[in-house]
Amino acid sequence: MQLPKSEKLFAQAQQYIPGGVNSPVRSFRSVGGTPPFIARGQGCRVWDVDGHEYIDYLGSWGPLVLGHAHPAVVAALQKAAADGTSFGAPVEQEVELARRICQALPSVEQVRLVNSGTEACMSAIRLARAFTKRNKIIKFSGCYHGHADGLLVKAGSGALTHGVPTSAGVPASYASETLVADYNDLPSVERLFAAHPRDIAGIIVEPVAGNMGVVPPVEGFLPALRRLTSQHGALLIFDEVITGFRLGYGGAQGLFNIKPDITCLGKIIGGGLPVGAYGGRADIMQQVAPLGPMYQAGTLSGNPLAVSAGLACLTELQRPGIYQRLESLAQRLAVGLNRAFAEAEVPCTLNRAGSMLTGFFHPGPVQTLAQVEASDVARYNRYFHAMLERGVYLAPSQFEAGFVSLAHTEADIDRTVALAAAALQAVG
Ligand SMILES: *Cc1c(COP(=O)(O)O)cnc(C)c1O
């Protein structure tokens, strides 16, 4: 594929920005090649600076459930921008977004808005520690909760893709407060509680893992985490930064009918602008400053632009039949891709939860990080490039989720499936 403008920009970018990107996963390190620089997006499509058109399944890594440049989001942003972009003082829209979040998630009685999923998770951990007066937390290998120090231990997403399970610059003394269990492996959690019965502040988990590729929880896993944390006086933190407002208006917790103590949100609630949030039971949230002793703040938190975009997005998602529509599109894609893989006789396991999905080049099942890591990455990389050349933008790593949006149509899905069949034929 000819990418003269992108190549030129990428060369410049590498001079001024480490690796040429502002988030490592964008660099194509895992799949190789030059990342196309994107000029614009509309609906389910993006165009690069060299004029290539792609059907987009990256969706900005999750936020764009409505697709690119949705008219309601654009209009909300234009109106908000004209009224001033930031005040550092309360605005009406942030109250409305908080109210909508609390109404959507019964486990959330109060919520604090921040600027990213990283901030949400980092603050949720601090809050769990403040509330329980304990230090240790449990996370799962392969789950990603942003890049805060204590959470970059056996992390997923870019940390997994790039083979840096623990980042440099994180003190071992600090990382030692993070205990690591295996996703979908309850005994690995029970062993940690047995070894540290009164020291564990909480468990943080992606209720459907999305940062090692999509790995849904096995039957009974989430209820067992709820039971264990309650038994031991620890808090259960659901990191719903991807799943919130994606797996349903009530998120994964609504789908699986589990009430976590604290929920982390991000991505969709900002409608494509930088927002995060953490919320939970009122008695827990009242630990947060100015009410309580746990400090957390933000110059741009509750920013009127971001909050307006988020509100416009949630309003669209409240329309009747929206999640059924998303489900039927994603199911159509999954059925089509499974058929294409079978016809090409390529062993592939398609894991899907609602509109998030990953095709692992692995005969399956894929329920654990070990199984995820046994995927044929070289084949994924060939497939990725074959799809990109044909005009389909997938996540540039085997270990990431793909996202179907409401802007995809049946025709887009069917075209994607046909292109996948052609790509598999070309590269095997
Ligand atoms: C993306 C993500 C984060 C981090 O959010 P940022 O906005 O990138 O900081 C945290 N948790 C999960 C599950 C995510 O997918």
The ligand as a Gaussian input file, in Angstrom:
#p B3LYP/6-31G(d) Opt

LIG

0 1
 C       -8.716000       2.141000      27.877000
 C       -8.804000       1.515000      29.222000
 C       -8.324000       2.142000      30.379000
 C       -7.518000       3.414000      30.326000
 O       -8.243000       4.473000      29.827000
 P       -7.437000       5.730000      29.177000
 O       -8.521000       6.697000      28.865000
 O       -6.713000       5.189000      28.000000
 O       -6.522000       6.224000      30.221000
 C       -8.571000       1.560000      31.589000
 N       -9.240000       0.395000      31.685000
 C       -9.703000      -0.249000      30.613000
 C      -10.460000      -1.503000      30.764000
 C       -9.479000       0.276000      29.338000
 O       -9.880000      -0.399000      28.259000

